[in-house]
Amino acid sequence: MIKKEMIAMLLAGGQGSRLGILTSKVAKPAVAFGGKYRIIDFPLSNCINSGIDTVGVLTQYQPLRLNTHIGIGIPWDLDRNVGGVTVLPPYEKSTNSEWYTGTANAIYQNIEYMEMFNPDYVLILSGDHIYKMDYEVMLDFHKLNNADVTIAAMPVPYEEARRFGILITDEERKITDFEEKPENPRSNLASMGIYIFNWETLKDALVKNAEQPGLDFGKHVIPYCHKNGKREFAYEFNGYWKDVGTLSSYWEANMELIDIIPEFNLYEEYWKIYTKSNALPPQYISSDSVIEKSIIGEGTNIFGKVYNSVIGCNITVGENTVIRDSIIMNDAEIGENCTIDKAIIAENAVIGNGVVLGSGEEVENETDPTIYTHGIVTIGENSVIPSGVTIGKNCMVSGVTEESDFENKFLASGKTFVKAGD
């Protein structure tokens, strides 16, 4: 029998609905990030950098791009004869077939996969956070405390604590109580959704709670272990950690990469972030172009001016176009004489000549005011914006649009336009 000390289970099935149109055709962990990466690259790279060579990736929602990206795990050195990376979608069983209904239910449905490796410990990860963490250090902490469960936690400002699951601990960091999104938090240690379980403890908790609807770690598994006297500890993490679950936090996290001294550094030798890269030619920067404080991906041709932006791979930016404070994802095409301010343009989008994005005053979005905020214009993937069109702030446009779709070639701030047939 194969024996692994610790294997990782990476939950990557989330729809990520708070990212709006960016996740209408792709799972959140597969969304592009930082010019050349996808969000899932960060936890996967953390695994291989921490010496974990067996990772099960649980997929569900729109998995195609995620599956293609992960492949057999070559970029992360996870193409192993024993272990490596395995994509685990829900599958039909002889007795009953069901989708993954909660985080822990997804893990429960893959007990057989985990048993193959007879692990001492199982690391549970989420596929949608940007951070660097050495899971080996967390495992050392787990062993040192003779813990059954260790939960990674980070201090957050008290005024934000009510947005999280909060851990209350004694001076040894032993967890004495939990509060799920409390009104008046007694602690500011927020759970990061990263857990190390002793395998027997995890298996017992999953099997005993299998019938719970929407079986979840925070709601069912962790409280069950607590109630049954398991030793639960909080491992405090003080590095950079960003949940890029909303469009504004996704935009912010990208912008933080291009700070003069970035809080999150992609360029460290000893903790590389790996990704699947296509064979692309180098960037081409024309003599008339200007680039300031930006990331420019491979295969990209810049003929215009780019300020404070993250530009992905294989993109063309036309002459006299000015881009500021924006994220342009792979394979997009931006025409000439455009002005683009604070926009997120998804993959394969085509922006015609003379287009203005982010014009005028900020107005609340009419359809999803909590998603399309902070003045950001969002253009869905494979969308086309015809030449000469002006689009305001907090707008979302998706689909192959034509000039006749825009009255006087204009879309006012706060409007949403989705072209049918998209």
C-alpha positions as CSV (number, residue, x, y, z in Angstrom):
1,M,0.0,0.0,0.0
2,I,1.2,3.5,-0.8
3,K,1.9,5.7,2.2
4,K,1.9,9.5,2.2
5,E,2.4,11.6,5.3
6,M,0.1,14.4,4.1
7,I,-2.0,14.8,1.0
8,A,-3.9,18.0,0.0
9,M,-7.5,18.3,-1.1
10,L,-8.1,21.5,-3.0
11,L,-11.7,22.7,-3.2
12,A,-12.0,24.3,-6.7
13,G,-15.7,23.8,-7.6
14,G,-17.0,27.2,-6.6
15,Q,-19.0,29.3,-9.0
16,G,-17.8,32.6,-7.5
17,S,-21.0,34.5,-8.3
18,R,-19.7,37.7,-6.7
19,L,-17.2,38.0,-9.6
20,G,-20.2,38.5,-11.8
21,I,-19.7,38.0,-15.6
22,L,-16.1,36.9,-15.0
23,T,-17.3,33.5,-13.8
24,S,-20.3,33.0,-16.0
25,K,-18.4,30.5,-18.1
26,V,-15.5,29.6,-15.9
27,A,-14.9,28.4,-12.3
28,K,-13.5,31.1,-10.0
29,P,-10.2,29.3,-9.5
30,A,-9.6,29.3,-13.2
31,V,-10.0,33.1,-13.5
32,A,-6.8,34.8,-14.9
33,F,-4.8,36.8,-12.3
34,G,-1.6,38.9,-12.4
35,G,-1.0,38.9,-16.1
36,K,-0.1,35.2,-16.6
37,Y,-1.5,33.1,-13.8
38,R,-4.8,31.7,-12.8
39,I,-6.1,31.9,-9.2
40,I,-5.6,28.2,-8.6
41,D,-1.9,28.5,-9.4
42,F,-1.3,29.9,-5.9
43,P,-2.5,27.1,-3.7
44,L,-1.0,24.5,-6.1
45,S,2.4,26.2,-6.1
46,N,2.2,26.4,-2.3
47,C,1.7,22.7,-2.2
48,I,4.7,21.8,-4.3
49,N,6.8,24.5,-2.5
50,S,5.8,22.9,0.8
51,G,6.8,19.4,-0.3
52,I,3.3,18.1,-0.8
53,D,3.2,16.0,-4.0
54,T,-0.3,14.5,-3.8
55,V,-3.2,16.9,-4.5
56,G,-6.8,16.1,-5.3
57,V,-8.5,19.0,-7.0
58,L,-12.3,18.9,-6.5
59,T,-14.1,20.5,-9.4
60,Q,-17.8,21.0,-10.2
61,Y,-18.9,24.3,-11.7
62,Q,-17.7,25.0,-15.4
63,P,-14.6,22.8,-15.0
64,L,-13.4,22.7,-18.6
65,R,-10.8,25.5,-18.4
66,L,-9.6,24.4,-15.0
67,N,-9.1,20.8,-16.2
68,T,-7.3,22.0,-19.3
69,H,-5.1,24.3,-17.2
70,I,-4.1,21.7,-14.6
71,G,-3.7,18.8,-17.2
72,I,-1.4,16.2,-15.6
73,G,0.2,18.8,-13.4
74,I,3.5,19.3,-15.3
75,P,4.0,23.0,-14.5
76,W,3.8,22.3,-10.7
77,D,6.0,19.2,-11.0
78,L,2.9,17.2,-10.0
79,D,3.1,14.7,-12.9
80,R,4.0,11.8,-10.6
81,N,3.6,8.0,-11.0
82,V,2.5,7.9,-7.3
83,G,0.3,10.8,-6.2
84,G,0.6,13.9,-8.3
85,V,-2.4,15.9,-9.1
86,T,-5.8,14.3,-9.7
87,V,-8.9,16.2,-10.9
88,L,-12.0,14.9,-8.9
89,P,-15.3,15.9,-10.4
90,P,-18.6,14.5,-9.0
91,Y,-19.4,11.1,-10.6
92,E,-22.2,8.7,-10.9
93,K,-22.3,5.9,-8.3
94,S,-24.4,2.7,-8.3
95,T,-26.5,3.7,-5.2
96,N,-27.0,7.5,-5.6
97,S,-25.5,10.2,-7.6
98,E,-25.3,13.7,-6.3
99,W,-23.5,17.0,-6.9
100,Y,-21.1,18.2,-4.2
101,T,-23.5,19.9,-1.9
102,G,-21.0,21.5,0.6
103,T,-17.3,21.8,1.1
104,A,-17.2,18.7,3.4
105,N,-19.6,16.7,1.3
106,A,-17.2,17.1,-1.6
107,I,-14.4,15.6,0.5
108,Y,-16.7,12.9,1.9
109,Q,-17.5,11.8,-1.7
110,N,-13.8,11.2,-2.3
111,I,-12.9,9.2,0.8
112,E,-11.8,6.3,-1.4
113,Y,-9.3,8.5,-3.2
114,M,-7.8,9.6,0.1
115,E,-7.7,6.0,1.4
116,M,-5.5,5.0,-1.5
117,F,-2.6,7.0,0.0
118,N,-3.2,6.0,3.7
119,P,-2.2,9.5,4.8
120,D,-1.4,10.5,8.4
121,Y,-2.7,14.0,7.7
122,V,-5.1,15.6,5.2
123,L,-4.7,19.3,4.3
124,I,-7.9,21.0,3.1
125,L,-7.5,24.0,0.9
126,S,-9.7,26.5,-1.0
127,G,-8.9,27.2,-4.6
128,D,-9.7,30.9,-4.6
129,H,-7.2,32.8,-2.4
130,I,-4.0,34.6,-3.3
131,Y,-1.3,33.9,-0.8
132,K,2.0,32.1,-0.1
133,M,2.1,29.7,2.8
134,D,4.5,27.0,3.8
135,Y,2.1,24.2,4.8
136,E,5.0,22.2,6.3
137,V,5.4,24.8,9.0
138,M,1.7,24.5,9.8
139,L,2.1,20.7,9.9
140,D,5.0,21.1,12.4
141,F,2.7,23.3,14.6
142,H,0.0,20.6,14.3
143,K,2.4,17.8,15.4
144,L,4.0,19.9,18.2
145,N,0.6,20.5,19.8
146,N,-0.5,16.9,19.3
147,A,-3.6,18.3,17.6
148,D,-6.4,16.5,15.9
149,V,-7.4,19.5,13.8
150,T,-5.4,22.7,13.1
151,I,-7.1,25.7,11.5
152,A,-5.1,28.4,9.8
153,A,-6.3,31.8,11.1
154,M,-5.3,35.4,10.6
155,P,-5.9,38.5,12.7
156,V,-8.3,40.9,11.1
157,P,-9.5,44.3,12.2
158,Y,-12.3,43.9,14.8
159,E,-14.7,46.0,12.7
160,E,-14.3,43.4,9.9
161,A,-14.4,40.3,12.1
162,R,-18.2,39.9,11.7
163,R,-17.6,38.9,8.1
164,F,-15.7,35.8,9.1
165,G,-15.8,32.6,11.1
166,I,-14.0,33.7,14.3
167,L,-11.9,31.4,16.5
168,I,-11.6,31.9,20.2
169,T,-8.4,30.5,21.7
170,D,-6.5,30.2,25.0
171,E,-2.9,31.4,25.4
172,E,-1.7,28.1,23.9
173,R,-3.7,28.7,20.8
174,K,-6.1,25.9,21.6
175,I,-9.5,26.6,20.3
176,T,-12.1,27.0,23.0
177,D,-15.0,28.3,20.9
178,F,-16.2,29.3,17.4
179,E,-18.4,32.1,16.2
180,E,-19.7,32.2,12.7
181,K,-20.0,35.8,11.5
182,P,-20.7,37.2,15.0
183,E,-22.3,40.6,15.6
184,N,-20.0,41.3,18.6
185,P,-16.9,39.3,18.0
186,R,-14.9,38.1,21.1
187,S,-11.8,37.6,19.1
188,N,-10.3,38.9,15.8
189,L,-8.7,35.6,14.7
190,A,-10.5,34.7,11.4
191,S,-10.5,31.2,9.9
192,M,-8.8,31.1,6.5
193,G,-10.6,27.9,5.5
194,I,-7.3,26.0,5.5
195,Y,-7.4,22.9,7.7
196,I,-5.0,20.1,8.7
197,F,-6.8,17.0,10.0
198,N,-5.5,13.7,11.4
199,W,-6.9,11.3,8.8
200,E,-8.8,9.2,11.3
201,T,-10.4,12.3,12.8
202,L,-11.5,13.6,9.4
203,K,-12.8,10.2,8.3
204,D,-14.8,9.7,11.4
205,A,-16.3,13.3,11.3
206,L,-17.3,12.9,7.6
207,V,-18.9,9.5,8.0
208,K,-20.8,10.4,11.1
209,N,-22.1,13.6,9.6
210,A,-22.6,12.3,6.0
211,E,-26.4,12.8,6.1
212,Q,-26.2,16.5,7.0
213,P,-27.6,18.5,4.1
214,G,-24.9,20.7,2.5
215,L,-22.2,19.1,4.7
216,D,-19.8,21.9,5.5
217,F,-16.5,22.2,7.5
218,G,-17.4,25.4,9.3
219,K,-21.0,24.5,10.1
220,H,-20.7,20.7,10.8
221,V,-17.3,19.0,10.8
222,I,-15.3,21.4,13.0
223,P,-18.1,21.8,15.6
224,Y,-18.6,18.0,15.6
225,C,-14.8,17.5,16.3
226,H,-15.0,20.2,19.0
227,K,-18.0,18.6,20.7
228,N,-16.3,15.2,20.7
229,G,-13.3,16.5,22.6
230,K,-10.8,16.6,19.7
231,R,-7.8,18.8,20.2
232,E,-8.3,21.8,17.9
233,F,-5.6,24.5,17.5
234,A,-5.4,27.8,15.6
235,Y,-2.2,28.3,13.5
236,E,-1.7,32.1,13.2
237,F,-0.7,33.3,9.8
238,N,0.6,36.9,9.3
239,G,1.5,37.0,5.7
240,Y,-0.4,38.4,2.7
241,W,-3.7,36.7,2.1
242,K,-6.4,37.9,-0.2
243,D,-9.8,36.5,-0.9
244,V,-10.4,37.6,-4.4
245,G,-14.1,36.8,-4.2
246,T,-15.5,40.2,-5.3
247,L,-14.7,42.2,-8.4
248,S,-13.3,45.1,-6.3
249,S,-11.0,42.8,-4.2
250,Y,-9.9,41.0,-7.4
251,W,-9.1,44.4,-9.0
252,E,-7.3,45.5,-5.8
253,A,-5.2,42.4,-5.5
254,N,-4.1,42.8,-9.1
255,M,-3.2,46.5,-8.6
256,E,-1.2,45.5,-5.4
257,L,1.1,43.5,-7.6
258,I,2.4,46.6,-9.4
259,D,3.1,48.7,-6.3
260,I,6.6,50.0,-6.2
261,I,7.3,47.6,-3.3
262,P,4.5,45.1,-3.8
263,E,3.0,43.6,-0.6
264,F,2.7,40.4,-2.6
265,N,5.9,39.6,-4.5
266,L,5.7,37.4,-7.6
267,Y,9.4,37.6,-8.1
268,E,10.9,35.7,-5.2
269,E,13.4,33.1,-6.2
270,Y,12.7,30.7,-3.2
271,W,8.9,30.6,-3.5
272,K,8.0,30.5,-7.1
273,I,4.5,30.6,-8.4
274,Y,4.2,28.0,-11.2
275,T,1.6,28.1,-14.1
276,K,0.9,26.5,-17.4
277,S,2.5,28.8,-20.0
278,N,1.8,28.7,-23.7
279,A,4.8,29.0,-26.0
280,L,4.4,32.7,-26.9
281,P,6.9,35.2,-28.5
282,P,8.3,38.0,-26.3
283,Q,6.5,41.3,-25.8
284,Y,6.8,44.0,-28.4
285,I,6.8,47.6,-27.2
286,S,6.7,50.1,-30.0
287,S,8.9,53.3,-30.1
288,D,5.8,55.5,-29.6
289,S,4.4,53.6,-26.6
290,V,4.7,54.5,-23.0
291,I,4.5,52.0,-20.1
292,E,4.5,53.0,-16.4
293,K,4.2,50.7,-13.4
294,S,2.6,47.8,-15.2
295,I,2.8,44.1,-15.7
296,I,2.9,43.1,-19.4
297,G,2.5,39.4,-20.4
298,E,4.3,37.5,-23.0
299,G,3.3,37.8,-26.7
300,T,1.7,41.2,-26.1
301,N,2.1,44.1,-28.5
302,I,1.9,47.6,-27.1
303,F,1.5,50.5,-29.5
304,G,-0.3,52.8,-27.0
305,K,0.2,54.1,-23.5
306,V,-0.3,51.9,-20.4
307,Y,-0.3,53.2,-16.8
308,N,-0.7,51.3,-13.6
309,S,-2.3,48.2,-15.2
310,V,-2.0,44.5,-15.5
311,I,-1.9,43.4,-19.1
312,G,-2.1,39.6,-19.8
313,C,-0.6,37.5,-22.6
314,N,-1.1,37.7,-26.3
315,I,-2.8,41.1,-26.3
316,T,-2.7,44.0,-28.8
317,V,-3.0,47.5,-27.6
318,G,-3.5,49.9,-30.6
319,E,-1.8,53.2,-31.3
320,N,-2.8,56.3,-29.3
321,T,-4.8,54.2,-26.9
322,V,-4.4,55.1,-23.2
323,I,-5.1,52.5,-20.5
324,R,-5.1,53.3,-16.8
325,D,-5.7,51.3,-13.6
326,S,-7.1,48.4,-15.6
327,I,-6.8,44.6,-16.0
328,I,-6.8,43.2,-19.5
329,M,-6.9,39.4,-19.6
330,N,-5.2,37.0,-22.2
331,D,-6.0,37.2,-25.9
332,A,-7.9,40.4,-25.8
333,E,-7.6,43.0,-28.5
334,I,-7.8,46.7,-27.9
335,G,-8.1,49.0,-30.9
336,E,-6.6,52.4,-31.6
337,N,-7.4,55.8,-30.0
338,C,-9.2,54.2,-27.1
339,T,-9.4,55.6,-23.5
340,I,-9.7,52.9,-20.9
341,D,-10.0,53.9,-17.2
342,K,-10.4,51.4,-14.4
343,A,-11.7,48.5,-16.5
344,I,-11.6,44.7,-16.2
345,I,-11.6,43.2,-19.7
346,A,-12.0,39.5,-19.8
347,E,-10.3,36.9,-22.1
348,N,-10.7,37.1,-25.9
349,A,-12.7,40.4,-25.7
350,V,-12.4,42.7,-28.7
351,I,-12.6,46.5,-28.2
352,G,-13.0,48.5,-31.4
353,N,-11.2,51.8,-32.3
354,G,-12.0,55.0,-30.4
355,V,-13.9,53.3,-27.6
356,V,-14.1,55.1,-24.2
357,L,-14.5,52.9,-21.1
358,G,-15.1,54.4,-17.6
359,S,-16.5,57.8,-18.7
360,G,-18.5,60.2,-16.6
361,E,-19.7,60.1,-12.9
362,E,-20.1,57.0,-10.8
363,V,-23.7,55.7,-10.6
364,E,-24.9,52.6,-8.8
365,N,-25.3,49.6,-11.2
366,E,-28.9,48.9,-12.0
367,T,-28.9,45.1,-11.9
368,D,-26.2,44.1,-9.5
369,P,-25.2,47.1,-7.3
370,T,-23.2,44.9,-4.9
371,I,-21.1,43.3,-7.7
372,Y,-20.4,46.1,-10.2
373,T,-19.0,48.8,-7.8
374,H,-16.0,51.1,-7.2
375,G,-16.4,52.7,-10.6
376,I,-15.0,49.6,-12.4
377,V,-16.2,48.8,-16.0
378,T,-16.4,45.0,-16.7
379,I,-16.4,43.5,-20.1
380,G,-17.2,39.8,-20.3
381,E,-15.1,37.3,-22.2
382,N,-15.5,36.9,-26.0
383,S,-17.4,40.2,-26.0
384,V,-17.1,42.7,-28.8
385,I,-17.5,46.5,-28.3
386,P,-17.9,48.3,-31.6
387,S,-15.8,51.3,-32.6
388,G,-16.7,54.7,-31.3
389,V,-18.8,53.6,-28.3
390,T,-18.5,55.3,-24.9
391,I,-19.4,53.3,-21.7
392,G,-19.7,54.8,-18.2
393,K,-18.6,53.6,-14.8
394,N,-20.0,50.6,-12.9
395,C,-21.2,49.2,-16.2
396,M,-21.1,45.6,-17.3
397,V,-21.3,44.6,-21.0
398,S,-21.3,41.0,-22.3
399,G,-21.8,39.6,-25.8
400,V,-21.0,40.4,-29.4
401,T,-22.5,43.9,-29.4
402,E,-23.1,46.1,-32.5
403,E,-23.3,49.9,-32.9
404,S,-27.1,49.7,-33.0
405,D,-27.2,48.2,-29.5
406,F,-26.0,51.6,-28.1
407,E,-28.2,54.6,-28.4
408,N,-26.0,57.4,-29.8
409,K,-23.1,55.1,-29.3
410,F,-23.4,55.6,-25.5
411,L,-24.1,53.5,-22.4
412,A,-24.6,55.5,-19.3
413,S,-22.9,54.8,-15.9
414,G,-24.5,52.0,-13.9
415,K,-26.0,50.2,-16.9
416,T,-25.8,46.5,-17.6
417,F,-26.1,45.2,-21.2
418,V,-26.0,41.5,-22.0
419,K,-26.5,40.6,-25.7
420,A,-28.8,37.6,-26.1
421,G,-27.1,34.6,-27.7
422,D,-24.0,35.2,-25.7
